[in-house]
Amino acid sequence: MTEEIIIQLLTDVFYTTLLILLPILGVSLIVGIIISIFQAATSIQEMTLTFVPKIIITAIAIILLLPWMIDKMVSFTINIFNMFNTVIK
C-alpha cells in the first residue's frame, strides 16, 4: 500500500462519516437551540426539558435517514472492496 492510497482511504472514511453524521447532529443542534430559546423566554430550568425532546427528535431523524445512511455506507464498502484489486497488484 502506498501513502497515496492510505491518504485517499482515510479521506474517504472521514468524509463518509461526516456526511452520515452531519444531518443527525444538525437536527439535534436545531432542537437544542429552540429549546434553549424556550427556556430563556419562560425561565424554566428543567434538565429533562432539554434531554427528552432531543433524544426523541434524534431517534426520529435516525429512523427517517436510515435508508440514506445505509446507501452511503454500502457504496463506501463497495468502493473499499473494489480497491482490493488495486492494492493487491
N, CA, C and O atoms as CSV, one atom per row, in Angstrom:
chain,resi,resn,atom,element,x,y,z
A,1,MET,N,N,0.838,-1.188,0.000
A,1,MET,CA,C,0.000,0.000,0.000
A,1,MET,C,C,0.878,1.245,0.000
A,1,MET,O,O,1.806,1.373,0.799
A,2,THR,N,N,0.577,2.122,-0.879
A,2,THR,CA,C,1.336,3.366,-0.931
A,2,THR,C,C,0.683,4.413,-0.034
A,2,THR,O,O,-0.444,4.249,0.433
A,3,GLU,N,N,1.416,5.472,0.188
A,3,GLU,CA,C,0.904,6.548,1.036
A,3,GLU,C,C,-0.317,7.215,0.419
A,3,GLU,O,O,-1.232,7.629,1.131
A,4,GLU,N,N,-0.328,7.317,-0.907
A,4,GLU,CA,C,-1.453,7.966,-1.580
A,4,GLU,C,C,-2.745,7.184,-1.372
A,4,GLU,O,O,-3.808,7.772,-1.177
A,5,ILE,N,N,-2.650,5.861,-1.415
A,5,ILE,CA,C,-3.845,5.034,-1.215
A,5,ILE,C,C,-4.346,5.171,0.213
A,5,ILE,O,O,-5.552,5.255,0.446
A,6,ILE,N,N,-3.432,5.195,1.164
A,6,ILE,CA,C,-3.829,5.325,2.565
A,6,ILE,C,C,-4.461,6.686,2.817
A,6,ILE,O,O,-5.476,6.780,3.508
A,7,ILE,N,N,-3.875,7.735,2.267
A,7,ILE,CA,C,-4.435,9.081,2.435
A,7,ILE,C,C,-5.810,9.167,1.782
A,7,ILE,O,O,-6.731,9.745,2.360
A,8,GLN,N,N,-5.962,8.604,0.592
A,8,GLN,CA,C,-7.260,8.606,-0.079
A,8,GLN,C,C,-8.301,7.825,0.716
A,8,GLN,O,O,-9.452,8.246,0.825
A,9,LEU,N,N,-7.892,6.692,1.267
A,9,LEU,CA,C,-8.804,5.871,2.060
A,9,LEU,C,C,-9.249,6.601,3.325
A,9,LEU,O,O,-10.435,6.604,3.655
A,10,LEU,N,N,-8.317,7.211,4.024
A,10,LEU,CA,C,-8.678,7.951,5.239
A,10,LEU,C,C,-9.535,9.171,4.927
A,10,LEU,O,O,-10.442,9.507,5.689
A,11,THR,N,N,-9.252,9.830,3.816
A,11,THR,CA,C,-10.080,10.959,3.403
A,11,THR,C,C,-11.505,10.505,3.133
A,11,THR,O,O,-12.458,11.158,3.559
A,12,ASP,N,N,-11.656,9.396,2.433
A,12,ASP,CA,C,-12.989,8.869,2.152
A,12,ASP,C,C,-13.705,8.439,3.426
A,12,ASP,O,O,-14.914,8.632,3.553
A,13,VAL,N,N,-12.966,7.858,4.370
A,13,VAL,CA,C,-13.571,7.436,5.637
A,13,VAL,C,C,-14.095,8.642,6.405
A,13,VAL,O,O,-15.237,8.639,6.865
A,14,PHE,N,N,-13.266,9.675,6.546
A,14,PHE,CA,C,-13.694,10.862,7.285
A,14,PHE,C,C,-14.837,11.591,6.578
A,14,PHE,O,O,-15.763,12.071,7.232
A,15,TYR,N,N,-14.778,11.676,5.255
A,15,TYR,CA,C,-15.840,12.344,4.509
A,15,TYR,C,C,-17.153,11.591,4.645
A,15,TYR,O,O,-18.197,12.205,4.863
A,16,THR,N,N,-17.116,10.271,4.519
A,16,THR,CA,C,-18.332,9.480,4.631
A,16,THR,C,C,-18.915,9.561,6.034
A,16,THR,O,O,-20.129,9.676,6.201
A,17,THR,N,N,-18.056,9.502,7.036
A,17,THR,CA,C,-18.517,9.610,8.419
A,17,THR,C,C,-19.159,10.969,8.671
A,17,THR,O,O,-20.226,11.046,9.281
A,18,LEU,N,N,-18.529,12.023,8.215
A,18,LEU,CA,C,-19.086,13.359,8.386
A,18,LEU,C,C,-20.398,13.508,7.633
A,18,LEU,O,O,-21.343,14.114,8.139
A,19,LEU,N,N,-20.459,12.964,6.440
A,19,LEU,CA,C,-21.671,13.063,5.633
A,19,LEU,C,C,-22.835,12.331,6.281
A,19,LEU,O,O,-23.977,12.783,6.197
A,20,ILE,N,N,-22.558,11.213,6.923
A,20,ILE,CA,C,-23.621,10.438,7.565
A,20,ILE,C,C,-24.070,11.099,8.874
A,20,ILE,O,O,-25.264,11.121,9.175
A,21,LEU,N,N,-23.133,11.631,9.645
A,21,LEU,CA,C,-23.470,12.169,10.960
A,21,LEU,C,C,-23.975,13.604,10.941
A,21,LEU,O,O,-24.677,14.020,11.863
A,22,LEU,N,N,-23.634,14.362,9.917
A,22,LEU,CA,C,-23.984,15.776,9.899
A,22,LEU,C,C,-25.486,16.056,9.967
A,22,LEU,O,O,-25.877,16.945,10.723
A,23,PRO,N,N,-26.357,15.357,9.226
A,23,PRO,CA,C,-27.789,15.646,9.352
A,23,PRO,C,C,-28.334,15.365,10.756
A,23,PRO,O,O,-29.173,16.115,11.256
A,24,ILE,N,N,-27.865,14.300,11.388
A,24,ILE,CA,C,-28.348,13.964,12.724
A,24,ILE,C,C,-27.879,15.016,13.732
A,24,ILE,O,O,-28.655,15.467,14.574
A,25,LEU,N,N,-26.614,15.398,13.638
A,25,LEU,CA,C,-26.102,16.421,14.533
A,25,LEU,C,C,-26.772,17.767,14.283
A,25,LEU,O,O,-27.012,18.523,15.225
A,26,GLY,N,N,-27.073,18.071,13.034
A,26,GLY,CA,C,-27.754,19.320,12.709
A,26,GLY,C,C,-29.145,19.389,13.296
A,26,GLY,O,O,-29.544,20.418,13.840
A,27,VAL,N,N,-29.891,18.293,13.190
A,27,VAL,CA,C,-31.240,18.248,13.760
A,27,VAL,C,C,-31.166,18.407,15.273
A,27,VAL,O,O,-31.955,19.147,15.861
A,28,SER,N,N,-30.230,17.721,15.897
A,28,SER,CA,C,-30.074,17.813,17.349
A,28,SER,C,C,-29.684,19.229,17.766
A,28,SER,O,O,-30.163,19.727,18.785
A,29,LEU,N,N,-28.831,19.872,16.998
A,29,LEU,CA,C,-28.421,21.245,17.294
A,29,LEU,C,C,-29.596,22.211,17.185
A,29,LEU,O,O,-29.787,23.060,18.056
A,30,ILE,N,N,-30.373,22.085,16.132
A,30,ILE,CA,C,-31.520,22.974,15.932
A,30,ILE,C,C,-32.538,22.803,17.053
A,30,ILE,O,O,-33.053,23.790,17.578
A,31,VAL,N,N,-32.833,21.558,17.425
A,31,VAL,CA,C,-33.779,21.310,18.513
A,31,VAL,C,C,-33.232,21.872,19.825
A,31,VAL,O,O,-33.989,22.449,20.606
A,32,GLY,N,N,-31.931,21.714,20.079
A,32,GLY,CA,C,-31.331,22.263,21.287
A,32,GLY,C,C,-31.431,23.775,21.357
A,32,GLY,O,O,-31.693,24.334,22.422
A,33,ILE,N,N,-31.223,24.442,20.223
A,33,ILE,CA,C,-31.320,25.906,20.198
A,33,ILE,C,C,-32.755,26.351,20.444
A,33,ILE,O,O,-32.994,27.300,21.191
A,34,ILE,N,N,-33.706,25.669,19.820
A,34,ILE,CA,C,-35.119,26.021,20.019
A,34,ILE,C,C,-35.517,25.835,21.479
A,34,ILE,O,O,-36.207,26.682,22.047
A,35,ILE,N,N,-35.094,24.749,22.079
A,35,ILE,CA,C,-35.433,24.500,23.485
A,35,ILE,C,C,-34.733,25.508,24.391
A,35,ILE,O,O,-35.313,25.938,25.387
A,36,SER,N,N,-33.515,25.889,24.073
A,36,SER,CA,C,-32.808,26.892,24.875
A,36,SER,C,C,-33.504,28.248,24.811
A,36,SER,O,O,-33.618,28.941,25.821
A,37,ILE,N,N,-33.965,28.619,23.629
A,37,ILE,CA,C,-34.707,29.878,23.493
A,37,ILE,C,C,-36.003,29.806,24.291
A,37,ILE,O,O,-36.381,30.773,24.951
A,38,PHE,N,N,-36.683,28.669,24.233
A,38,PHE,CA,C,-37.917,28.489,25.004
A,38,PHE,C,C,-37.632,28.588,26.505
A,38,PHE,O,O,-38.386,29.227,27.238
A,39,GLN,N,N,-36.552,27.960,26.960
A,39,GLN,CA,C,-36.207,28.021,28.381
A,39,GLN,C,C,-35.826,29.438,28.810
A,39,GLN,O,O,-36.173,29.867,29.911
A,40,ALA,N,N,-35.125,30.152,27.961
A,40,ALA,CA,C,-34.751,31.528,28.305
A,40,ALA,C,C,-35.974,32.438,28.345
A,40,ALA,O,O,-36.043,33.354,29.165
A,41,ALA,N,N,-36.929,32.190,27.468
A,41,ALA,CA,C,-38.125,33.028,27.428
A,41,ALA,C,C,-39.057,32.756,28.606
A,41,ALA,O,O,-39.731,33.668,29.085
A,42,THR,N,N,-39.099,31.515,29.075
A,42,THR,CA,C,-40.031,31.157,30.150
A,42,THR,C,C,-39.363,31.005,31.506
A,42,THR,O,O,-40.050,30.785,32.503
A,43,SER,N,N,-38.046,31.117,31.568
A,43,SER,CA,C,-37.265,30.955,32.801
A,43,SER,C,C,-37.457,29.584,33.434
A,43,SER,O,O,-37.369,29.453,34.655
A,44,ILE,N,N,-37.714,28.576,32.637
A,44,ILE,CA,C,-37.805,27.201,33.117
A,44,ILE,C,C,-36.416,26.588,32.970
A,44,ILE,O,O,-35.844,26.598,31.879
A,45,GLN,N,N,-35.879,26.063,34.047
A,45,GLN,CA,C,-34.538,25.481,34.016
A,45,GLN,C,C,-34.567,23.990,34.329
A,45,GLN,O,O,-33.743,23.507,35.106
A,46,GLU,N,N,-35.468,23.281,33.758
A,46,GLU,CA,C,-35.600,21.842,33.970
A,46,GLU,C,C,-34.683,21.105,32.992
A,46,GLU,O,O,-34.741,21.346,31.787
A,47,MET,N,N,-33.836,20.205,33.510
A,47,MET,CA,C,-32.881,19.486,32.669
A,47,MET,C,C,-33.566,18.482,31.739
A,47,MET,O,O,-33.121,18.280,30.609
A,48,THR,N,N,-34.632,17.860,32.205
A,48,THR,CA,C,-35.300,16.876,31.346
A,48,THR,C,C,-35.992,17.539,30.170
A,48,THR,O,O,-36.272,16.883,29.167
A,49,LEU,N,N,-36.270,18.828,30.277
A,49,LEU,CA,C,-36.900,19.545,29.169
A,49,LEU,C,C,-35.964,19.613,27.967
A,49,LEU,O,O,-36.432,19.656,26.829
A,50,THR,N,N,-34.669,19.625,28.193
A,50,THR,CA,C,-33.728,19.650,27.066
A,50,THR,C,C,-33.375,18.247,26.612
A,50,THR,O,O,-33.153,18.019,25.422
A,51,PHE,N,N,-33.321,17.310,27.535
A,51,PHE,CA,C,-32.826,15.980,27.215
A,51,PHE,C,C,-33.841,15.143,26.443
A,51,PHE,O,O,-33.500,14.566,25.410
A,52,VAL,N,N,-35.059,15.069,26.915
A,52,VAL,CA,C,-36.066,14.170,26.326
A,52,VAL,C,C,-36.439,14.567,24.893
A,52,VAL,O,O,-36.440,13.694,24.024
A,53,PRO,N,N,-36.753,15.831,24.599
A,53,PRO,CA,C,-37.083,16.157,23.195
A,53,PRO,C,C,-35.927,15.928,22.223
A,53,PRO,O,O,-36.143,15.501,21.088
A,54,LYS,N,N,-34.693,16.212,22.669
A,54,LYS,CA,C,-33.550,15.984,21.785
A,54,LYS,C,C,-33.363,14.502,21.491
A,54,LYS,O,O,-33.032,14.132,20.364
A,55,ILE,N,N,-33.570,13.653,22.487
A,55,ILE,CA,C,-33.462,12.206,22.265
A,55,ILE,C,C,-34.545,11.739,21.302
A,55,ILE,O,O,-34.273,10.966,20.384
A,56,ILE,N,N,-35.766,12.204,21.509
A,56,ILE,CA,C,-36.882,11.767,20.650
A,56,ILE,C,C,-36.685,12.239,19.216
A,56,ILE,O,O,-36.841,11.453,18.282
A,57,ILE,N,N,-36.347,13.504,19.029
A,57,ILE,CA,C,-36.161,14.052,17.678
A,57,ILE,C,C,-34.963,13.402,16.992
A,57,ILE,O,O,-35.010,13.137,15.791
A,58,THR,N,N,-33.894,13.144,17.737
A,58,THR,CA,C,-32.723,12.485,17.154
A,58,THR,C,C,-33.063,11.060,16.725
A,58,THR,O,O,-32.627,10.612,15.664
A,59,ALA,N,N,-33.834,10.349,17.536
A,59,ALA,CA,C,-34.253,8.985,17.165
A,59,ALA,C,C,-35.131,9.007,15.920
A,59,ALA,O,O,-34.992,8.146,15.052
A,60,ILE,N,N,-36.024,9.970,15.822
A,60,ILE,CA,C,-36.879,10.088,14.633
A,60,ILE,C,C,-36.030,10.409,13.400
A,60,ILE,O,O,-36.263,9.859,12.324
A,61,ALA,N,N,-35.042,11.302,13.559
A,61,ALA,CA,C,-34.165,11.647,12.436
A,61,ALA,C,C,-33.371,10.432,11.980
A,61,ALA,O,O,-33.203,10.221,10.779
A,62,ILE,N,N,-32.879,9.629,12.921
A,62,ILE,CA,C,-32.129,8.423,12.553
A,62,ILE,C,C,-33.026,7.454,11.802
A,62,ILE,O,O,-32.613,6.878,10.796
A,63,ILE,N,N,-34.246,7.269,12.280
A,63,ILE,CA,C,-35.176,6.348,11.614
A,63,ILE,C,C,-35.492,6.825,10.202
A,63,ILE,O,O,-35.527,6.021,9.270
A,64,LEU,N,N,-35.723,8.126,10.037
A,64,LEU,CA,C,-36.060,8.650,8.714
A,64,LEU,C,C,-34.869,8.637,7.756
A,64,LEU,O,O,-35.041,8.433,6.555
A,65,LEU,N,N,-33.674,8.852,8.280
A,65,LEU,CA,C,-32.486,8.924,7.435
A,65,LEU,C,C,-31.775,7.586,7.276
A,65,LEU,O,O,-30.778,7.506,6.559
A,66,LEU,N,N,-32.259,6.546,7.923
A,66,LEU,CA,C,-31.582,5.257,7.897
A,66,LEU,C,C,-31.393,4.688,6.484
A,66,LEU,O,O,-30.303,4.201,6.185
A,67,PRO,N,N,-32.397,4.725,5.604
A,67,PRO,CA,C,-32.145,4.202,4.250
A,67,PRO,C,C,-31.036,4.954,3.510
A,67,PRO,O,O,-30.223,4.347,2.813
A,68,TRP,N,N,-31.011,6.248,3.664
A,68,TRP,CA,C,-29.967,7.049,3.019
A,68,TRP,C,C,-28.591,6.736,3.608
A,68,TRP,O,O,-27.608,6.614,2.878
A,69,MET,N,N,-28.532,6.606,4.943
A,69,MET,CA,C,-27.263,6.296,5.596
A,69,MET,C,C,-26.763,4.911,5.189
A,69,MET,O,O,-25.569,4.729,4.948
A,70,ILE,N,N,-27.657,3.946,5.112
A,70,ILE,CA,C,-27.258,2.604,4.686
A,70,ILE,C,C,-26.747,2.625,3.256
A,70,ILE,O,O,-25.766,1.953,2.937
A,71,ASP,N,N,-27.402,3.390,2.392
A,71,ASP,CA,C,-26.958,3.502,0.999
A,71,ASP,C,C,-25.542,4.075,0.921
A,71,ASP,O,O,-24.714,3.580,0.156
A,72,LYS,N,N,-25.264,5.105,1.700
A,72,LYS,CA,C,-23.917,5.700,1.706
A,72,LYS,C,C,-22.886,4.701,2.235
A,72,LYS,O,O,-21.789,4.595,1.686
A,73,MET,N,N,-23.230,3.974,3.292
A,73,MET,CA,C,-22.279,3.010,3.854
A,73,MET,C,C,-22.039,1.834,2.916
A,73,MET,O,O,-20.916,1.339,2.816
A,74,VAL,N,N,-23.084,1.383,2.227
A,74,VAL,CA,C,-22.921,0.267,1.292
A,74,VAL,C,C,-22.072,0.698,0.101
A,74,VAL,O,O,-21.208,-0.057,-0.346
A,75,SER,N,N,-22.304,1.896,-0.415
A,75,SER,CA,C,-21.486,2.353,-1.548
A,75,SER,C,C,-20.031,2.545,-1.125
A,75,SER,O,O,-19.123,2.278,-1.912
A,76,PHE,N,N,-19.797,3.002,0.102
A,76,PHE,CA,C,-18.430,3.131,0.586
A,76,PHE,C,C,-17.771,1.761,0.729
A,76,PHE,O,O,-16.604,1.590,0.377
A,77,THR,N,N,-18.515,0.791,1.244
A,77,THR,CA,C,-17.973,-0.560,1.401
A,77,THR,C,C,-17.658,-1.188,0.048
A,77,THR,O,O,-16.640,-1.866,-0.095
A,78,ILE,N,N,-18.509,-0.973,-0.934
A,78,ILE,CA,C,-18.249,-1.483,-2.284
A,78,ILE,C,C,-16.981,-0.845,-2.856
A,78,ILE,O,O,-16.184,-1.522,-3.506
A,79,ASN,N,N,-16.797,0.446,-2.617
A,79,ASN,CA,C,-15.565,1.110,-3.081
A,79,ASN,C,C,-14.324,0.528,-2.408
A,79,ASN,O,O,-13.280,0.377,-3.043
A,80,ILE,N,N,-14.441,0.205,-1.132
A,80,ILE,CA,C,-13.307,-0.413,-0.415
A,80,ILE,C,C,-12.985,-1.776,-1.028
A,80,ILE,O,O,-11.820,-2.087,-1.275
A,81,PHE,N,N,-14.010,-2.583,-1.271
A,81,PHE,CA,C,-13.779,-3.905,-1.864
A,81,PHE,C,C,-13.216,-3.789,-3.274
A,81,PHE,O,O,-12.399,-4.618,-3.675
A,82,ASN,N,N,-13.628,-2.791,-4.028
A,82,ASN,CA,C,-13.079,-2.580,-5.361
A,82,ASN,C,C,-11.617,-2.128,-5.310
A,82,ASN,O,O,-10.862,-2.370,-6.252
A,83,MET,N,N,-11.218,-1.481,-4.226
A,83,MET,CA,C,-9.830,-1.057,-4.078
A,83,MET,C,C,-8.893,-2.230,-3.810
A,83,MET,O,O,-7.686,-2.110,-4.019
A,84,PHE,N,N,-9.423,-3.352,-3.356
A,84,PHE,CA,C,-8.572,-4.513,-3.074
A,84,PHE,C,C,-7.755,-4.939,-4.289
A,84,PHE,O,O,-6.594,-5.330,-4.167
A,85,ASN,N,N,-8.381,-4.858,-5.465
A,85,ASN,CA,C,-7.667,-5.266,-6.669
A,85,ASN,C,C,-6.475,-4.344,-6.956
A,85,ASN,O,O,-5.425,-4.811,-7.396
A,86,THR,N,N,-6.632,-3.060,-6.714
A,86,THR,CA,C,-5.522,-2.144,-6.971
A,86,THR,C,C,-4.441,-2.257,-5.909
A,86,THR,O,O,-3.263,-2.061,-6.206
A,87,VAL,N,N,-4.819,-2.566,-4.691
A,87,VAL,CA,C,-3.842,-2.675,-3.608
A,87,VAL,C,C,-3.040,-3.964,-3.745
A,87,VAL,O,O,-1.835,-3.969,-3.492
A,88,ILE,N,N,-3.680,-5.038,-4.136
A,88,ILE,CA,C,-3.007,-6.328,-4.235
A,88,ILE,C,C,-1.986,-6.338,-5.369
A,88,ILE,O,O,-0.935,-6.968,-5.248
A,89,LYS,N,N,-2.285,-5.644,-6.474
A,89,LYS,CA,C,-1.386,-5.650,-7.635
A,89,LYS,C,C,-0.115,-4.881,-7.386
A,89,LYS,O,O,0.739,-4.797,-8.269
